[in-house]
């Protein structure tokens, strides 16, 4: 699996990643699954997922289903943590200090999961189970592998199906 972080449009970053890492001359034809997850119908060997927040885009490509999420850390409405977190996750969030960085770490793991499975956000966020991970940690839950990432002002996560494994770091791409 390869993860690229860059600026600009996510599909543009995906095209550059596919050219550099897989030798593809352009973006293959795209279709969407029932849950709106995009895929390459003529390249079943390549799975991908995209996320963008602010001026940043995150792109992941691998040999098995995966989901990625990227969020710029910024204050949101009061009470958001109680809406996003299960009671157990909320207690953990409070143990971590109850800051926005911790909440975005939890949120990116949840969104990466539903993007990996293709479910999308059709359920209440507190029902989406994720492992308790901090940035730089990898964990497994319910047959899925997760990794959390952090950078200057952002949090990110990947969720994938074994035997794929998340890379230890995200490659920063500067065109």
C-alpha positions as CSV (number, residue, x, y, z in Angstrom):
1,X,0.0,0.0,0.0
2,X,1.1,3.5,-0.8
3,X,-0.2,6.7,0.9
4,X,0.5,10.1,-0.6
5,X,-0.3,13.5,1.0
6,X,-0.2,16.5,-1.1
7,X,-1.9,19.8,-2.0
8,X,-4.6,20.4,-4.6
9,X,-7.3,18.2,-6.0
10,X,-7.4,14.6,-4.8
11,X,-8.0,12.9,-8.2
12,X,-5.0,14.8,-9.6
13,X,-2.9,13.5,-6.7
14,X,-4.2,10.0,-7.4
15,X,-3.2,10.3,-11.1
16,X,0.3,11.3,-10.1
17,X,0.6,8.5,-7.6
18,X,-0.6,5.9,-10.2
19,X,1.9,7.2,-12.7
20,X,4.9,7.3,-10.3
21,X,4.2,4.1,-8.3
22,X,2.4,1.9,-10.9
23,X,3.5,3.3,-14.3
24,X,0.0,4.1,-15.4
25,X,-0.2,6.9,-18.0
26,X,-3.4,8.3,-16.7
27,X,-6.3,7.9,-14.4
28,X,-8.2,4.6,-15.3
29,X,-11.9,4.7,-15.9
30,X,-13.9,5.1,-12.6
31,X,-17.2,3.6,-11.5
32,X,-19.0,3.7,-8.2
33,X,-20.2,0.9,-6.0
34,X,-23.7,1.0,-4.5
35,X,-22.4,2.8,-1.4
36,X,-20.8,5.4,-3.7
37,X,-17.3,4.2,-3.2
38,X,-15.2,4.7,-6.4
39,X,-13.3,1.9,-8.0
40,X,-11.4,1.0,-11.2
41,X,-13.6,-1.6,-13.1
42,X,-10.8,-2.6,-15.5
43,X,-8.1,-2.7,-12.8
44,X,-9.5,-5.1,-10.1
45,X,-5.9,-5.5,-8.8
46,X,-5.8,-1.8,-7.7
47,X,-8.0,-0.5,-4.8
48,X,-7.9,3.2,-3.9
49,X,-9.4,5.8,-1.6
50,X,-9.2,9.6,-1.3
51,X,-9.8,12.3,1.3
52,X,-9.3,16.0,1.3
53,X,-9.5,18.7,4.0
54,X,-8.5,22.3,3.6
55,X,-5.7,22.5,1.0
56,X,-4.5,18.9,1.6
57,X,-5.4,15.7,-0.1
58,X,-4.7,12.1,1.0
59,X,-4.6,9.3,-1.5
60,X,-4.1,5.6,-0.8
61,X,-3.6,2.7,-3.3
62,X,-3.2,-0.9,-2.5
63,X,-4.0,-4.5,-3.5
64,X,-6.9,-4.9,-1.1
65,X,-9.9,-2.7,-0.1
66,X,-8.9,0.4,1.9
67,X,-10.3,3.6,3.3
68,X,-8.4,6.8,4.2
69,X,-9.5,10.0,6.0
70,X,-7.7,13.3,6.5
71,X,-9.0,16.1,8.6
72,X,-7.5,19.5,9.4
73,X,-7.7,20.1,13.2
74,X,-10.0,23.0,13.9
75,X,-12.4,23.7,16.7
76,X,-16.0,22.6,16.1
77,X,-19.2,22.8,18.0
78,X,-19.4,21.9,21.7
79,X,-20.8,18.5,22.4
80,X,-19.4,17.0,19.1
81,X,-17.3,14.4,21.0
82,X,-20.5,13.0,22.7
83,X,-22.1,12.6,19.3
84,X,-19.2,10.9,17.7
85,X,-18.0,8.7,20.5
86,X,-19.5,5.7,22.2
87,X,-19.5,6.0,26.0
88,X,-16.3,3.9,26.2
89,X,-14.6,6.0,23.5
90,X,-15.7,9.2,25.2
91,X,-14.1,8.1,28.4
92,X,-10.9,7.3,26.5
93,X,-11.1,10.7,24.7
94,X,-11.3,12.4,28.1
95,X,-8.3,10.4,29.4
96,X,-6.4,11.7,26.4
97,X,-7.1,15.3,27.5
98,X,-10.3,16.0,25.6
99,X,-8.6,18.1,23.0
100,X,-9.5,18.5,19.3
101,X,-6.4,16.5,18.1
102,X,-7.7,13.5,20.1
103,X,-11.2,13.9,18.7
104,X,-10.0,14.1,15.1
105,X,-7.8,11.0,15.7
106,X,-10.9,9.1,16.7
107,X,-13.0,10.6,13.9
108,X,-10.5,9.8,11.1
109,X,-10.3,6.2,12.2
110,X,-14.1,5.9,12.1
111,X,-14.4,7.5,8.6
112,X,-11.5,5.4,7.3
113,X,-13.4,2.3,8.4
114,X,-16.7,3.1,6.7
115,X,-14.8,4.1,3.5
116,X,-12.9,0.8,3.5
117,X,-16.0,-1.3,3.9
118,X,-18.0,0.9,1.5
119,X,-20.8,1.4,4.1
120,X,-20.4,5.2,4.2
121,X,-21.8,7.3,7.0
122,X,-25.2,5.7,7.1
123,X,-25.2,4.9,10.8
124,X,-24.8,6.9,14.0
125,X,-21.0,7.7,14.4
126,X,-20.9,6.4,18.0
127,X,-21.8,2.9,16.6
128,X,-18.8,2.7,14.3
129,X,-16.2,0.7,16.3
130,X,-12.5,1.5,16.0
131,X,-9.5,0.5,18.0
132,X,-8.0,2.9,20.5
133,X,-4.9,4.2,18.6
134,X,-2.8,7.3,18.9
135,X,-0.9,8.8,16.0
136,X,1.8,6.3,14.7
137,X,0.0,3.3,16.1
138,X,-1.4,0.3,14.2
139,X,-4.2,-2.0,15.5
140,X,-6.7,-4.6,14.4
141,X,-10.5,-4.8,15.1
142,X,-13.1,-7.1,13.6
143,X,-10.8,-8.3,10.8
144,X,-9.7,-4.9,9.7
145,X,-6.3,-3.2,10.2
146,X,-6.1,0.5,11.2
147,X,-3.3,3.0,11.5
148,X,-3.5,6.6,12.7
149,X,-1.3,9.4,11.5
150,X,-0.6,13.0,12.5
151,X,1.1,16.0,11.0
152,X,1.3,19.8,11.4
153,X,-2.4,20.7,12.0
154,X,-3.9,17.5,10.6
155,X,-4.9,14.0,11.6
156,X,-5.3,11.0,9.3
157,X,-6.1,7.3,9.3
158,X,-6.2,4.3,7.0
159,X,-8.2,1.1,7.4
160,X,-7.6,-1.9,5.2
161,X,-8.4,-5.5,4.7
162,X,-5.6,-8.1,5.4
163,X,-3.3,-9.2,4.0
164,X,-2.7,-5.5,3.1
165,X,-0.9,-3.6,5.9
166,X,-0.8,0.2,6.4
167,X,2.6,1.9,5.8
168,X,4.4,3.3,8.7
169,X,4.3,6.8,7.2
170,X,2.6,8.8,4.6
171,X,4.7,10.1,1.7
172,X,4.5,13.8,1.2
173,X,4.2,14.7,-2.5
174,X,5.3,18.0,-3.8
175,X,4.8,18.5,-7.5
